[in-house]
Amino acid sequence: MFCQQHGESIHNTEGRIGGDADLSARGRQFSKALANYIKEQKISKLRVWTSWLKRTIQTAEGIDAPQERWKALNEIDAGMCEEMTYAEIKEKFPSDFAARDQNKFSFRYTRGESYEDLVARLEPVIMELERQGNVLLIAHQAVLRCLLAYFLDEPPINKDTLPVLCWVTWGYNVVGDSGDRDKLSPSTKCFEPLCNEPSMPAATSLGYSAFFY
C-alpha cells in the first residue's frame, strides 16, 4: 500500500482548511514529479485511489494506472469552519477553538466531523485495502494520519508531520529466520527543487507519504 498526500493546494498557501480548492502552481509541479517517480518504480499492477476532492484528483492526473474515487477518503469535514484559517476560527468560534486544543481526537466541528468520526468512516477503506494488491492512495492530512496510525498501531493525532512535497517509504524489518515482521521503519525522499525543506528524520512521524508492504 502506498499513501501520498495531495500536492500543495491554493488553500494550503492561504492557510485555509477543508474546501475543494485546486492545486497551486507548485502543487501541479509536484503532481508531475510524483507521476515520474511512480513510473520509475515500475510497480506491478498498480491502482490509484483518490478522494472526491479536486486536489487529490489533480495530483493523480499524470499517473499511468487505473484510478478510483472514494468519498470515504475525503478530508475531515470541518463543518462551519470549512475554508477558514485557524486565526479566523479562533476569532469567530473561540470556544470551539479551545475545545479542539483540549481533546483533538473527540472534538467535532459544528456540523462537521471529529477524528473519531473519521476513523469510523475509514473502516471500510481499511478492510478493502487489506484484500487488495498494489494500491496508491492519494488523500488528505487527517485521513493519512488515521490510516498510518492504524497500520502503526499508534494514536492518529499529536504527531509531527513532513513537508507536503516529501515521499516517505515505510518498510517492515524482518526478524530472524521466522520471517516475522518488526516495527515499520521509514526513509524520506524530498522532491527537489520543489521542496525547499531538507530531508527530515521520520522515525517519530506520521508523515504525508508512506509505503507499506
N, C-alpha and C positions, 0 to 999 in steps of 0.2 A: 504494500500500500504506500502510495506517495501522497503527501499533503503539501499544498502550496497556497499561501495567502495570495489574493489578487494583487495586481500591481497597484502602484500609488494612484488614488483617485483624486478628483478635484476636491471632494470633501476632505480627504486626508490633508491636502495642502492648506485648507482653511481651518483645520482642527474641528470639523463637524462630525458628529456621529450619525450612523444609520443612513437612511435615504437610499436613493438609487442613482448616484452620480456616475458619470463617465470616467474613464481613466484620464489622468493628466498626460501631458506630452511625455513626461518621464516614465509614467506607467505604461504607455504604449511602447516605448523603447524597451522596457523590461519584458513585455509580453513577447517581443521578437527575440530577445536574448534567451528567454526561457524556452521558446519553441526550438531554437537552435540547440540549446543544451540537451533538451529531451531527445532530439533527433540523434545527437552524438552518442547518447546512452544505449541506443538500439534495444529498447525494452520490448520484449516479445509480447504480442497480443495486448498492447496497452489500450485501455479505455479511459476516457476522461469524464469525470462527473463535476458539474458546476452547480451553483445555486441558480435561482431565477433572476438574480440581480446583474445589471449590465457590467459592473466592474469585474465580475468573475468570468462572464461570457467573453468579454473583450480580452481578458488575459489569456483565454484558451484559444483565441481565434487562429493563431498560426500553427497549432499543434496538429500534426497529421495522425489523427486517431479518432475512432468513433466517440461521439460525445452524447451525454445525457444531462438533462437539467433536473435538479431535485429542489423542490421548495423547502424541504426539511433542512437543506444546507444554507438557507438564508441566514443573514446575521441576526443576532439577538434583537428583538423588537423593542425599541426604546420608547414606544408609545408617544405620549405628548412631547417627549424630548427629542424625537427624530429631527435630524438636520440642525440641531443646536450645538453650540460649543459648550464645554463644561463651565466656562465662565457665565454663559447665558443661563445654564441650568441652575447654577448656584444663586444667581440673581433672582430668577423667576420662581424657582421651586427650592428654596433653601432647606426646608425640612426633608425633602426627598434627597437632596444632595448629601445632607448629613447622615441620613439613614443608610444610604448606599455605602458610605465610608465605614459604617459600623458593622454591616453584615452584607458584603457584596454578593455572596452566593445566594442568599434568600431574598435580597431586595428585588422587588418587582416594580418596574417603571409603570406609572399610571397609564392604563390602557395598553400596557406592553407586557414584557416577559421578564423573568428572573433567570439567573444561571440555572437554577433548579428546574425551571420550565424547559430551558434549552436542552439540558441533559435528557429529559424525558422525550423531547421532540427528536433527538438524535438516536434514540434506541433502535428504531427500525433500520436506520442507515448502518449502524454498527453491526447489526445482525446480518444484513445483506453483504456488507464488506467481508465478513468472515467466511462467506460462501463463494467469494469471487477470486479471480486471478489478479493480474496486474492492473490496478486502478489508480489513477491520479485524481485526487480531489483538489479542486481549486475553490476555496471557500474564504471564510472571514475570520478575524482575530478570535472572537469569542467561541465560534464553532470549533476552530482548530485547537484552542486551549482545552475544550471539553473532550475532543477526540483523543488528543495526545495524553491528557490526564487519564482517560480510560485505559489506554494501552500501556501507560507507565504506572498505573495504579497509584496516582497522586492526585491531590486536590486540583481542580481546574482553574483556580484563581490564585492571586498573590504570588505569581511567578514573573521572573524577568522575561523580557521578550527580545527579539532580534530585529534589526532593521528590515523593512519590508522587502528590500532587494537582495535578501540573502536566502540561500538554499542550504538546509541542514540535513545531513544524512545520518539517520539513526539505525544502528545495526545491533543485533544481539551478539554477545560474546558466547562462544561455545565452550562449555566447561567439561574438561576431561574427555575420556573415550565414550562416555554415555551419550554425548550429543545434547546434553541438557543446555538450555538457554539461560544465560545470566542476565543482568540488567542491560538495558539499552545504553549504548554509548554513542555520542554524537561527534560529527565533524562538520565544519562550516565552509561553505563556498559563497563568496560575495561576487556579484556580477559587476566587476569593474569595467569601464569607469562609471557605470550607472550609480553604483553605491559609493557614497563618499565616506561611509563608515568603515573602519578597519574590520578585519575578521575578528569575531568576538568569541571568547570561550563560551561553550554552550552547555557545560556539564550540569548547571542548575537551571536551565532554561526550557520552558515550553515555547519554543521559537515559532516563527511563522511558517517554516517549511520543514518537512520531515519525510523520512523513508523508512518503512518497516518491511522486514522480510522474514 
